């Protein structure tokens, strides 16, 4: 709205100046003076509430529109950029969002204050340059004929080269910003692993107890093995005693020799 020079018009409707008196006159004719007074009071209250609501909204909109006019050079709209420049700006914004949302940034492990000040300023400078580049792209496309006369190509080439150089420079700047975001993401992964390792370190006594219990398991296994050997030995002795009992019983029932 501010860029197009739009101005807010008064919100009242002059037709109401004729409709309302006629409506009150109709009520007076159909009812009485008291009915007309009640209707007039009711309509006045409705008009007052509507004026307060609409007036407050209009005042807020006018204030925002005035600020938009006064600070027109301090913001960049999507309409200010052509599509390639919009994509470049989006990449820069995504890289900054990644850095500012990282765990290492929020934990203050990297230069948090510098990031909060420098990175938004970096995006703003990129946005300004992209807006200017988009405008010059548009102007270049409008001024340069699609089919150049023979022999004039070299005359237009420096202007195209200048636009290409600016585009290349901004692309490199954004790639550096993305590389920083990648480094922050790698630091985030290491920091996350470090936090997990610290959590495990806090559980070191539990793991030590587990190892001690494992040693006790080995001792218990050896003891159980010894008990098993004793049980097998007892069973062997028992089987031998049964054999001896059978042998003795057999000798008792054997007839005496002649």
C-alpha positions in Angstrom: 0.0 0.0 0.0 2.8 2.4 0.9 4.8 1.6 -2.2 1.8 2.3 -4.5 1.1 5.6 -2.7 -2.3 4.4 -1.4 -4.1 6.7 1.0 -6.9 5.8 3.3 -10.2 7.6 2.6 -12.8 8.7 5.2 -14.9 5.7 6.2 -18.2 7.5 6.7 -21.1 7.2 4.2 -22.9 10.5 3.3 -25.9 8.5 2.2 -26.6 7.7 5.9 -27.2 11.5 6.5 -30.4 11.1 4.4 -31.4 7.6 5.2 -31.4 7.8 9.0 -33.7 10.9 9.3 -36.1 9.3 6.9 -36.0 6.1 8.9 -36.8 7.9 12.1 -39.6 9.8 10.5 -41.1 6.5 9.3 -40.9 5.1 12.9 -42.6 8.3 14.3 -45.4 8.0 11.7 -46.0 4.3 12.5 -45.6 4.5 16.3 -45.3 7.6 18.4 -42.9 10.2 19.6 -41.7 7.9 22.4 -41.0 5.1 19.8 -39.1 7.5 17.7 -37.0 8.7 20.7 -36.2 5.0 21.6 -35.3 4.3 18.0 -33.1 7.4 17.8 -31.3 6.5 21.0 -30.7 2.9 19.9 -29.4 4.0 16.5 -27.2 6.6 18.1 -25.6 4.0 20.4 -25.1 1.6 17.4 -23.5 4.5 15.4 -21.3 5.5 18.3 -20.0 1.9 18.9 -19.4 1.5 15.1 -17.6 4.8 15.0 -15.4 3.8 17.9 -14.6 0.4 16.5 -14.0 1.6 12.9 -12.2 4.7 14.0 -9.8 2.8 16.2 -9.0 0.4 13.4 -8.6 3.2 10.9 -6.3 5.1 13.2 -4.1 2.0 13.7 -4.0 1.4 9.9 -3.2 5.0 9.2 -0.4 4.9 11.8 1.1 1.8 10.2 0.7 3.2 6.7 2.4 6.4 7.8 5.3 4.4 9.3 5.5 2.4 6.1 5.8 5.7 4.1 8.4 7.1 6.5 10.6 4.0 6.5 10.1 2.9 2.9 13.8 2.4 2.5 14.1 0.1 5.5 12.2 -3.0 4.2 12.2 -5.2 1.1 9.1 -6.8 -0.2 8.9 -10.0 -2.2 7.6 -7.9 -5.1 10.9 -6.0 -5.0 12.8 -9.1 -6.1 12.6 -11.2 -9.2 12.3 -15.0 -8.7 16.0 -15.9 -8.8 16.8 -13.1 -6.3 13.9 -14.3 -4.1 15.4 -17.8 -4.0 18.8 -16.4 -3.1 17.4 -14.3 -0.3 15.4 -17.3 0.9 18.6 -19.4 1.1 20.3 -16.6 3.2 17.3 -16.5 5.5 17.3 -20.2 5.9 21.0 -20.3 6.8 20.6 -17.6 9.4 17.5 -19.3 10.9 19.5 -22.6 11.1 22.3 -20.9 13.0 20.1 -19.0 15.4 18.0 -22.0 16.2 21.0 -24.3 16.8 21.7 -25.7 20.3 25.3 -24.4 20.3 24.0 -20.9 19.7 21.3 -21.1 22.3 23.8 -22.6 24.8 26.2 -19.7 24.2 29.0 -21.9 22.9 29.5 -19.7 19.8 29.5 -15.9 19.7 25.8 -15.5 20.4 25.7 -11.7 20.6 27.7 -11.3 17.4 25.4 -13.8 15.6 22.3 -11.9 16.8 23.6 -8.6 15.6 25.7 -9.5 12.6 23.6 -12.2 10.9 20.3 -10.1 10.6 22.4 -7.2 9.3 24.0 -9.6 6.8 20.6 -10.7 5.5 19.5 -7.0 5.3 22.5 -6.1 3.2 22.0 -9.0 0.9 18.3 -8.1 0.6 19.1 -4.6 -0.4 21.6 -5.6 -3.0 19.2 -8.2 -4.4 16.5 -5.6 -4.6 18.8 -3.3 -6.5 20.0 -6.1 -8.7 16.4 -7.1 -9.5 15.5 -3.6 -10.5 18.6 -3.4 -12.8 17.7 -6.8 -14.2 14.3 -5.5 -15.1 15.7 -2.3 -16.6 18.3 -4.3 -18.5 15.7 -6.5 -20.0 13.6 -3.6 -21.0 16.4 -1.6 -22.6 18.3 -4.3 -24.3 16.6 -5.5 -27.5 16.2 -9.2 -27.9 17.7 -9.2 -31.3 20.8 -6.9 -31.4 21.9 -5.5 -34.7 25.1 -7.0 -36.1 28.2 -5.5 -34.6 26.6 -4.0 -31.5 26.8 -7.0 -29.2 30.2 -5.9 -27.8 28.7 -2.5 -26.9 26.0 -4.1 -24.6 28.2 -6.8 -23.2 29.9 -4.8 -20.4 26.5 -4.1 -18.9 25.5 -7.7 -18.9 28.9 -8.7 -17.5 28.4 -6.2 -14.6 25.0 -7.8 -13.7 26.6 -11.3 -14.0 29.5 -10.3 -11.7 27.1 -8.8 -9.1 25.0 -12.0 -9.2 28.1 -14.2 -8.8 29.4 -12.1 -5.9 26.1 -12.3 -4.0 25.9 -16.1 -4.7 29.4 -16.6 -3.2 28.4 -14.5 -0.2 25.3 -16.6 0.4 27.3 -19.9 -0.1 29.7 -18.7 2.7 26.7 -18.1 4.9 25.4 -21.6 4.1 28.8 -23.1 4.9 28.8 -21.4 8.3 25.3 -22.9 8.9 26.7 -26.3 7.9 29.6 -25.9 10.4 27.1 -25.0 13.1 25.0 -28.0 12.3 28.1 -30.3 12.6 28.9 -28.6 15.9 25.3 -29.2 17.0 25.7 -32.9 16.3 28.9 -33.1 18.3 27.3 -31.1 21.1 24.4 -33.5 21.1 26.7 -36.5 21.3 28.7 -34.7 24.1 25.4 -34.2 26.1 24.6 -37.9 25.7 28.1 -38.9 26.8 27.8 -36.6 29.9 24.5 -38.3 30.7 26.2 -41.7 30.4 29.1 -40.5 32.6 26.6 -39.5 35.3 25.4 -43.2 35.2 28.9 -44.5 35.6 28.2 -46.0 39.1 25.3 -47.9 37.7 27.6 -49.4 35.0 30.3 -50.2 37.6 27.7 -52.0 39.7 26.6 -53.9 36.6 30.2 -55.0 36.1 30.5 -56.0 39.7 27.3 -58.0 39.5 28.7 -59.7 36.4 31.8 -60.7 38.4 29.5 -62.1 41.0 27.7 -64.0 38.3 31.0 -65.6 37.4 31.6 -66.6 41.0 28.1 -67.8 41.4 28.5 -69.9 38.2 31.6 -71.5 39.6 29.8 -72.3 42.9 26.8 -73.7 41.1 29.2 -75.9 39.0 30.8 -77.2 42.2 27.4 -78.0 43.6 26.5 -79.8 40.5 29.7 -81.8 40.7 28.8 -82.7 44.3 25.3 -83.7 43.3 26.7 -85.9 40.6 29.1 -87.4 43.1 26.3 -88.1 45.6 24.2 -89.7 42.8 27.2 -91.9 41.9 27.6 -92.9 45.5 23.9 -93.6 45.7 23.9 -95.7 42.6 26.9 -97.6 43.9 25.2 -98.2 47.2 22.1 -99.5 45.4 24.3 -101.9 43.5 25.9 -103.1 46.6 22.5 -103.6 48.3 21.3 -105.5 45.3 24.4 -107.6 45.4 24.0 -108.3 49.1 20.3 -109.1 48.6 21.3 -111.5 45.9 23.7 -113.2 48.2 21.1 -113.6 50.8 18.6 -115.4 48.6 21.2 -117.5 46.9 20.9 -121.2 48.1 23.9 -122.4 50.1 26.4 -124.4 48.2 26.6 -128.1 48.9 
